[in-house]
Amino acid sequence: MTVRPFRFALDVGSNMDRDSFVDVVRRAEDAGFDVIGGPDHIGSRLAAVLPMLAFAAGVSSTLRLSPMVVANDFRHPVLLAKDAATIDILSDGRFELGIGTGWIERQYRAAGIPYESASARVGRLEEAVAVIKGCWSGEAFSLNGEHYQVEAVTCPRPVQSPRPPILIAGAGPRMLRLAGHEADIVGLSPLNPGRATFDTFMSDMTTSGERIAAQIGWVREGAGSRFSDLELSVVAHYVSVTEHPDPVFEELAAETNTTVEEVTDSSHVLVGPTGKIIETLQERRERYGISYIVFDTDDLGAIGPVVSALAGE
């Protein structure tokens, strides 16, 4: 397995004002983060795709910019491709597109967007990725698919060649095989694909260790010979930098009706003193190949020394 250098992203864009946002972006840059971005949710968060990232591009001249991840069903892929290419051009080639199907049913309902089966949403995403890549080619692109029909469409050509990197995030076999086949970066979701709902997210997260080897296997099946070129990513959904980890593990296990062993085995959980968290990230990279870690803004102060120690290693 190829050992890739660590990269770290910070999820920003919660409901904050301009000065707070600028401060967070600059602190992330100073700490050694590589990427700034945010998830694509309907609600009070700042919009992650165009406005927030375009503004962040002017605050920082080094951080890469990524929505992590766009919900495909919320936007037409031609318009998304055009927005993404625009940010890539105006940031001088610092954009990375993170994309998934969208999965939180209550947000679909809130916006009046039809929530279809997982099979339909994955099929639509597969076509959307083809549309986005085609739109970025610099040539007129057409597709007569089941979900999208576009004819001789064009959009600005991105700066990066052959195109900006694409991250596809998912949990189940079809999604992760698609990610292995089409993406440059694969986000391993903690969701249990047999019951993926917002209400079960925490228990899925704490038991994700039992599924991650199979997930990577599905990625490998989709990628074939290009597997070693892929970057594997997880979101650290639960972080506690503490000299006393045992009570934290026990409390989290009790809250999610799981075991301490399951919690400690989750690649989406990081608990312990700074030195131990560094060792854990190194061990998981060696064991699974996971080298791209996404943290939440709330963890910036505590996790900064970890990122500073491992950045570029």
N, C-alpha and C positions, 0 to 999 in steps of 0.2 A: 504493500500500500504506500502510495506517495504521501510523504509528510509535508503538508503545505504550511506556510507561515500563518500565524494567527492573524485574523482581522476582527475588529470589534465595531459594532454599530450601536448607536444610541437612539432609542425610540422617543421622539419628542412630539410636541403638538397637542398635549392635553390643553385644557382651556386656560391658556396663559396670555398675558399681554405682550406687547412688542418688546419692552425692555427685558422681561423675564426670558423670552425666547432668545433674544440676542445673547444674554448672559449664559444660557445653557449651551448654545452652540459654541461659544468661545471657550467655555470650560471643557467641553468635550474635545475640542481641538487641542487644547493645552494638555489634556490627560493622555493623548495619544490615540483617541478613537479614529477610525478610518472612514466611517460612514455615518451620516445623519439621516433620519427618516421617521416614518410613523405608519401605523396601520390605517386601513381604510374602513372606518366605521361611520355609520349614520348616527349623528348625535352632536354633542357640543364640542368635540375635538376639532382642532384646526384641520383644514382640508389638506391631506398629505400629498396629493398627486401633483398639482400645478402650483397653487399660490404659496404654500408653505415652503416647498423645495426651491422654487424660484427665488423666494426671499432669502432662504438659507445660503443659496449660491453667492449672494452678494455679501453676506456676513462673513463667510469663510472662503478662502481661496484654495484650500487644500482638501477639505472633507468631500467625499463622494456623497451622492444624493440618491436616496432610494425610498420609494413607497414600499412598505413591508407588511402586508402586501395589498395590491389593488384587488378589490372584489370585481371579477370580470363582469358579472351581471349588472353592475351599477353604471357601466359606460360602454359605448360602442367602441370596438377595437380600432377603427380608423381614427376616431377622435383621440383616443388614448395614445396611439402611435404618433400623432401629430404633436400632442402636448409633450410627450416624452422626448421626441426629436428636438423640439424647441428648447427644452431645458438642457439637453445635451449640448446644443450649439451655444447657448448663452452662458453655460458653465465651462466651456472649452473642454468638453468631453469627460464630465464627471458623473454622468447619470447611469444608474443601474435600475432596471425595471423588475420589481417584485410583483408577482401576480398569482392569484389562486381563483378558485371558483366563486368564493363567497359562501358562507355557511350558517350565519346567524339568522334564523328564520324570523325572529321578532323584528329585526331591522328591515328585512324585505317587506314585512307587513306594514311597518310604520311608514315606509315610503311608497306603498302601493305597488311594489314590484312583485310580479308572480314568483313564487318559490316552487321550483320544479324538483324533480327527483335528482338524486346524486348523479345518476347516469346521464341525464340530460344536461346538467350543469358541467360535468366533465367533458362531454362531447362538445359543448359550446366553447369551453376553454381551449380545447384542442384546435378548433377552427380559428379561434381568436388569436392564438399564438402564430398560426400561419398567416393571418391577415397582418398582424403587427410586423412580422419579419418581412413580409412582402412590401408593406408600406415603407419600410426603412431601406429598401434595396436601391432607391434612387431611380427606379423605373416604374412605369405605369403597371399596376397590379390588379388582377381580376381573380375572383373566387366565386364559384357557384356551389355553395355548400348547403348542408341541411339547415344551418342556423344563420349563416351570413351569406349574403350575395352582394359582392362589390364588383364594379366594372371600371377598369382603367383608372383606378384611384391613385393619387400621388400624395406625398407629404414631404416636408423638408427632410433632407438626408442628414442623419446624425454625424457628429464629428468622428466618433469612434469607429474604427474599422475592424471587422466588417460591420459591426453594429454594437450598440451598448449591450453589456451582459444582461442576461435574463435569469432571474431567480423564480422558480416555480415551487410553491410550498404545498404540501399535502400530507395525508396520513395513510391512505389506503393503497392497495396494489395498483389499481388502474392509474391513479394520479401520480404515484411515484415512478411507475414505469414511463409515463408520459414525461415527467420531469427529467428522468435519466436520459430519455431520447432527445428532448428538445432544449433543455436548460443548460446554463453554464454553472449555476449555483442551485442547489436543492435544499429547500427548507423542510426539515423533518418536524412535522406537527405532532404534539402529544395527544391529539384527539384519538379516541377509539373509533375507527371507521364504522363499526357496527352500531354505534349509538351516539354519534357526534351531535351533541347539543350543548348550548351555553350552560345549562344547569349542571351538567356532569363534567364541566371542564376541569375543575380542580382535582377530582378523583382520577380523571384520565391522565392529568399531568403527573400525579404522583405514582401512577402504575405504568408509565410509558416505558420504563426500562425493560419490561417483559416483551415489548413489541419492536424495539428499535433495531435489533439485529435483522428481523424479518423486513423491516422497512428499508434498510440499506440493501438487503438482498433484492428487493423489487427495483430499487434504483439501478443496481448493477445489471439486472435483467434488461431494463430499458436502454441502458447506456451501451452495453456491449463493450467493445474495445476502447471506447472513449471514457470509461468510468474513471480512470486515473486522472483525467483532465478536469473532473468535476470538483467543485468546492461544496462541502457539506456544512449546513448551518442549523443551529437551534436557537430558540429564544429562551433566555434564562428567566422563566416566569416567576420564580421564587428565589430571592437572594437574601441572605442574612450573613453579614460579616461579623463574626462573634467569636470570642475565646471560649464560649461554652455552647458547643453545637448540640450536644445530646438532648437537652430540654427542647430545643427548637425542632429537631427531628421528631421527637415524641409528640409534641403539640400538633405539628402538621399532620402526622399520621392519624392522630385522634380526630382531627377536624375533618379529614377526608375518608375516614373509615378504612384506612389502609394500614400497612405495617411499616415499621421503621426501616426494615430491609428494602421494601419497595421504594420508599421515599429516597433513601440514600442512593439507590440504583438509577434514579431518574436523571437523565441528562439535562432536564429543564429545571433542576434544583441545584443551587449552590449555597452551602451552609458551612461555616467554619471560619477560622482566622485567615488572614490574607495569604499566608504561606501555604496553608492547606488548600485553599481554593485554587491557587496557582498550580499546585501538584495535581489536583483533580482535573483541571482543564488539560494539562499535559497528558495525563493518563487517558482521558477520553479521546484526545486526538490520536494517541498511539493505538488505542483499542478500536475505535470506530472511524477515525479519519475526520472527526468533527473539528473544524478549525475556525469557523466563522460564528461568533457569538453575539447575540443581540441583547442589550440590557435596556431597562426602563430608566427614564429620567430620574425617578425617585431613588434609584440606586447609584446615581452618578458619584456622589461624594464618597460613599463607602467602597465602591468598586474601582474608583480611579487608580489607586495604587496597584491593583491587579493588572489593569490595562496598561499602565505605564511600564510594568515589569515585563509584560509579554508582547507588547506591540512590536510587530515585525519579526518576532522570534520564529 
